[in-house]
Amino acid sequence: MWNALLLSLVVLCSLPAAAGSALTDTETRWLNAGWPVLSYAKQHQLPIDVVVQPQPSPGAAPLAMGFVDGRCKLVLSMRGNPEAETTLAKIEPALLNAVVEAMTAHELGHCWRYVHGAWHTLPAGFADITEDPDADPQRVALRRDMRETRREEGFADLVGLAWTLSRHAQQYGQVHAWLARFRDDQPVPGSHHDTRAWIRLAKDGQAFPAGDNPFERAWPVWQQGLLSDD
C-alpha cells in the first residue's frame, strides 16, 4: 500500500515513459520516513509535489525544495548519490523517523515561506544591515545572499524542530542534538547554512509557544534569532 501511495505522489521529471517507473529502495526509505510531513502538507493544502531526479546526482542534497509556477517541488536527488544512503546510515536507528521527519518539515518550512510570498523577506519592524556604499559590489551581493539564505535556513530548521516537539516530544533533545552537530560543520561563520543562532534558542523546546502549527510556532523564535543575526 505504501508504494502505491508514494508512486501516486511522485512526479518523475525529464524522464521517458518507459524508464524510472519504480522508486529505489533508498527513495522509498526516505519517503516512508517523511510521509507524515507530506500528509500534513496535503491536509493543509500546501501546493507541493515530490520530484524524483532520474539522473545520477552525486554530491547533491538528498532532499531540497524548489519552486515552479507557484508550486513547491520537494526534490529527491538520490540516484547515483551515495550521500543519500550515507545520511541515513549516520542517524541512530531509533531516531531515523524523527530526524527524517524533521528534515522533511524543514523543506516544508521553505514551501510555507514561498507560498506566503515571504521568501527572502524580513518581518515588519526588521531591516537588513546597511552596507558600506564604497564596498565591492560583488562582496556586497555575496554577503546579502548569505544573509538571506541563512535566515530562510534558520526558519526552516525551527519548523523542523517545532514539528519534532509536536510529534516526537520524547525525542526532541536527541533530534536537537543531531541537528546542532550537523550545523556545527560550517566553512565560515555566518555562511549560508549557519543556523546555530536559532538552534541555540530552541535547545530545550521551551522557546516555542504552545500550538500544533509548526510554522506559527517557529515564527517568534525565528524573529528572536534575527536580532542576533548579522
Beta strands, then each sheet from edge to edge (+ up, - down):
strand 1: 10-12
strand 2: 48-52
strand 3: 63-68
strand 4: 71-76
sheet 1: 1+ 2+ 4+ 3-
end
